[in-house]
Amino acid sequence: MDFLEYDLTITDEQRELQQAAHKFAAEVLRPVGIELDRMTPAEVIAPESPLHDVYRQASELGYSRTLAPVEFGGLGLDPLSSYLVSEELSWGSMGLGGVIFLASNCADVALAVGNPEAIEDFALPYYASTDGSICGCWAITEPDHGSDTVSAMVPGMEVKAPGQIVARRDGDDWILSGQKSAWVSNAPIATHTMVNVEIAGANSFDECAVFLLPLDLPGISKGPPLDKHGARSLPQGEIFFDDVRLPRRWMIVEPSGYSAQLEDHLTAFNAGVGCGATALARAAYECALAYTKERIQGGKPIFEHQSVRARLFRMFSLVQASRSLSRGVYVYNLTRLTRGEPGALHHSTASKVFCTNAALEVATLAVQLHGGNGMTKEYPVEMFLRDATSLTIADGENAMLAQIGASML
Ligand SMILES: Cc1cc2nc3c(=O)[nH]c(=O)nc-3n(C[C@H](O)[C@H](O)[C@H](O)COP(=O)(O)OP(=O)(O)OC[C@H]3O[C@@H](n4cnc5c(N)ncnc54)[C@H](O)[C@@H]3O)c2cc1C
């Protein structure tokens, strides 16, 4: 952990947590993340893939439930400790950090909405399982509606259009039909999902409802894992719903509460992406710093050339600024949300946009400082650059998110 800790109030216990997470990230996540990056999407999710063992190890260590209270089986960490652990995991591998972060989605949402039946059905079994046998995801975007879905709660940006997944009432049950986009992170390996759906006849993305459900119900199928440019260790794919019957209690957010819950969820997720992007930028900076001290050109290590140092200083500044912003936002918003108080979405949005743009710039500079070697798979910086690009689109493309943030000022 080659950075100056500005927070002098960090306890010994928090440092130990951070160091343990760093060890796991360096010894397990970094090498496996690189291995998965080079595999085909089908190989990444195959039963013999190291992905499953890594997720199992992370579950055993509690990294897939850092914020959940101890009485439910979580680590019960405060938001700052959770941030410290999350930054280390994503430093090891942005994609695998994403797998671990998203896995708890259904359980965490069940707990956040406080619905006793949802807690019984979705939170308790997840927190009790430490063998990686339960994994969640969040299916919100649709093939024809990406930005439309994440801007739904912003006044003036609501979109009236038919959704591609619709819920209709049938007695005491709900019937779901349609599909979600190929971008649903964890979908190919998930056992459960949270899904945002339009109620039949509503025709609007700000009047949807949210269900939690297991993915082994009759009528559910999945598309093939997506073959993509970056975040290749984070499997993504479609989920199809063919007249899937759900009991009423699995609708955990009704249309009247939809906008508020979406805002809370994006507040938490954008804060998480800001942390992941900071970690990725740090990983790229550290690799570039080490490389410039080894590579000799002009008769000396390139680190000693002033223009190289100037670029490293720019990268260093972006990493430190990202950490300060993303950590502050994460701690503030996760503290508020876990207390049941509203968070500040535009701050999480600012963190997501700033930190992912910073990660993209840092990763680009890291590749350039590696010269031709930066283009090869001999060095991880080319993967960092692809991963950074994907983060600028995850959870809302940055220009779109900036528009959402600006509308909230
Ligand atoms: C790594 C990664 C992880 C992801 N994880 C998930 C996940 O777990 N679950 C899930 O459901 N989805 C997930 N997504 C999908 C992601 O949320 C969408 O890709 C994103 O919201 C953009 O939607 P889109 O791809 O449909 O692009 P579009 O919405 O088609 O946007 C294309 C371009 O048009 C611009 N644009 C669109 N609408 C407007 C507007 N109204 N005004 C101005 N400009 C506009 C955008 O800014 C963008 O530049 C993930 C994506 C990535 C890359």
The ligand as an ORCA input file, in Angstrom:
! r2SCAN-3c Opt
* xyz 0 1
  C     -18.931     -2.534    -16.921
  C     -20.427     -2.315    -16.994
  C     -21.229     -2.815    -15.972
  C     -22.618     -2.681    -16.070
  N     -23.401     -3.273    -15.089
  C     -24.749     -3.273    -15.235
  C     -25.574     -3.969    -14.292
  O     -25.084     -4.584    -13.326
  N     -26.912     -3.983    -14.487
  C     -27.504     -3.349    -15.534
  O     -28.723     -3.408    -15.659
  N     -26.738     -2.640    -16.442
  C     -25.393     -2.585    -16.301
  N     -24.606     -1.891    -17.196
  C     -25.246     -1.119    -18.247
  C     -25.012      0.394    -18.075
  O     -25.771      0.891    -16.991
  C     -25.398      1.066    -19.404
  O     -24.483      0.604    -20.369
  C     -25.361      2.574    -19.304
  O     -26.385      3.044    -18.465
  C     -25.505      3.224    -20.699
  O     -26.617      2.686    -21.369
  P     -26.481      2.176    -22.863
  O     -25.305      1.264    -22.917
  O     -27.786      1.613    -23.285
  O     -26.118      3.468    -23.709
  P     -27.166      4.552    -24.262
  O     -28.162      4.887    -23.209
  O     -27.675      4.098    -25.572
  O     -26.216      5.798    -24.448
  C     -25.381      5.975    -25.584
  C     -24.859      7.409    -25.578
  O     -25.952      8.338    -25.704
  C     -25.911      9.285    -24.640
  N     -27.298      9.573    -24.215
  C     -28.272      8.677    -23.953
  N     -29.393      9.289    -23.544
  C     -29.138     10.604    -23.532
  C     -29.903     11.760    -23.175
  N     -31.161     11.661    -22.755
  N     -29.292     12.960    -23.271
  C     -28.000     13.060    -23.684
  N     -27.219     12.004    -24.027
  C     -27.780     10.790    -23.942
  C     -25.127      8.612    -23.518
  O     -24.518      9.596    -22.675
  C     -24.113      7.768    -24.288
  O     -22.985      8.534    -24.617
  C     -23.203     -1.987    -17.151
  C     -22.384     -1.461    -18.148
  C     -21.014     -1.627    -18.093
  C     -20.169     -1.061    -19.196
*
